[in-house]
Amino acid sequence: MDFNWFQAQTRFLVRQRFTLMVNKYEVHTPGPDGREQHLVAFAQQKRMAFKEQVTLYTDETKQHVLAGFRARQRIDLGATYDIVDHAGQPIGNFRKDFKRSLTSSTWHLEQPGLGVATGTERNQTVAILRRIWGLIPFLGDLPFAWPYHFDFTAGGTQPVFSVVKKIGLRDKYVVEIHDPRIDRRLVVAQAVALDALQSR
């Protein structure tokens, strides 16, 4: 995959595919009709496994690594995750703001030289309803994906990118990139982490 072409993309479509043993994540660029076109990233995570490390490949053959993220500490709700390139070298990091996430999920994504982008849920009402739903016996375990929007901004006002989760039985996301300077590998890693790590 040509990195310059990848870096020029301004929209990605992320889909979670559920199987009995693993969760799979596919990241596509959209075609002119808005549907999934080119596969640019693929990740696979064993169900019920610790999620301290996830590798993103360029396709399902898993022959070429695009990026990955790994936790600095194990079983830590506020752990920082280093995002690494294909050679394992850090290119950025993210962490969940556990205290602020008690009422509205909040993440901090850092790219060296660009600073920190903070992502928060756009709709506070949906954030509260999701938490109530999860506390109700039996309902919290149903495979229903609440829609929610994350807006990542720099300095609290400058849009960097957004992640919109579509309503449905399975998780689907539309990622819109507003700041051309952000490394698309960081964006893809954070988008996958929003699903893979959101419940932690």
N, C-alpha and C positions, 0 to 999 in steps of 0.2 A: 504494500500500500504506500502510495506517495504521501510523505508527511506534509508537504506544503498544501496538497489538495485537502488532506484531513484537517489541517489547521485553518483552512479557509471556510470550513463548514459553519453554518450559523444555526442549524437545527438538527437534532437527533431524535429518534424514536426508540425508546427503551421498552422492551417487553420481557416479562418474567414468564417462563414456561415451567409448569409444575409437573414433576414426575414422582413416582413412588419413593425413590431414594435420593434424588437431587433436585435442587432448584437451578434452573438455567436462565441466564440473562443474555438477551440478544440486543445489540445496539445497531440500528440502521440509519442511514441517511434517507430522507424522503424523496420520492420521485416527483415529477411535475403534478401528478394527481394527488399528492399528499400521502400516498401509501408507502410502505417499506420498500426500499430499493436496494442499496448497497449495504451489506453487512460489514461493519467496521470494528466490532468488538464482540467477544463472546466470553462468558464466564460461567463456571459451574461450581456449585456449592453443595456439599452433602447435607442433607436434612439432619437436624439434631446435632450437627457438629459445631464445635467452637468456630466462630467467625473472625478469628484474629488475623487471617490472611486470605486474600482473594486475588487471583491472577486473572488479568484480562488478556485474552488472545485476540489475534486479528480475525480468526474464523474458527469454525468448529473442529478443524483438524488439530488445533492446539499446537501447531508447529512453530508459530512465531508469536512472541509475547509483545503486546502493545504497552502494557503497564500493569501495575498491581498496587495493592495497599495492604499494610500490615501494622498491627498494633504494637506500640512500644511496651505496653504492659498487658498481661493476661487478665481476663475477667475484671475489667475496670470500666465502669459505666461512663467515666469521663476520660477514657484513654485517648491519647493522640495517635492518629494513624498516619504513618509516613507513606506517601505515594511515590512509587519508584518507577523508573523507566525499564526498558527491555533488558538492560544490563544490571538492574538492581540498584541503580544510583538514585538517591532521593531527588525529586523534582518539586515537591510540595508536601503539604500535610493538611489534615482536617481533624476536627474533634467535635463531639456533641457537647453542647452546653447543658449539662445535666440539670442544674438548678433552674435555669430558665425554661427547660423543656418539660418541667412538671406541669406547666399550664399551656405552653405553646412551644412545639419542637423548634430548637435552634441549633444551628451548626456554624462552625467557623472554618473557612477554607483559606489556606495561606499559600501564595505563590511568591517565591523569592523575587524581589525587585518590583513586585506589583502590590504587595501588602495583603491585608486580610479582607475577605469578602464574608459577610455574615448573612446566613440564610434563615429566614423565619417564615412561619406559616402566615399566609396572607389573611385567612379567615379565622378569627378567634372562635367564632361559634362552632365551626366544623371541628376545630381542635378540641373543644370541650365535649362535643357529641361523640367524637371518636373515643375519648377516654371513658365516658359513661358506658358506651357500647361494650368496651372491653372488660368492664367490671361486672356486667350482667352474666350470670351463669349460663352456659351453653351458647349464648349469642356471641360471646367474645371469640369462640373457636370456629365460628362459621366462616367460610372462604369468601368474605365480602370485602371489597376494597373501597374504603371511603375515599371520595375525591378530595384532594387538597392541593394547594399551590404553595410552593416555596419560592420566595424572591431573595436572591443573593445580591447584596449591595455593598459598595465600598463607601466608608464614611457615613453610612446610614441613609444616603440619598442616591448615589451613583449606581445605576443598574449594571450588574455584571452578567448574570444569567438567571433564568427562571426554570423551575421544574414543575410541570403540571401533571398530576396524577388523575387519570380518567376513572370514572366510576365503572364498576363491573366486577365480575367474579374473579378475574385475574388482573394482576397489576400491569398497567400500561402507563407510560410517561411520555410527555412531549417536552423536550429540552430546547429552550430558546436562548441563544447567546447574544448578548448586547455589547460586550466589551471585546473587541477583536484581539486584545493583548492576552487574554486568558488562555492558558494552555488547554487545548481540547482534551488531553489525556486526564487532566485534573477534573474537568467537568464531567467526563464519562465516569470516572472513578467515584466522584461524589454522588452522581445520579444513581449508580448501582448501590452505593452504600446507604442511600436514603431508604431503599427497600430492604436490603440485607441486614442492616443494623438498626432500623427504626424502632423495633420493639425492645431494644436493649436499654 
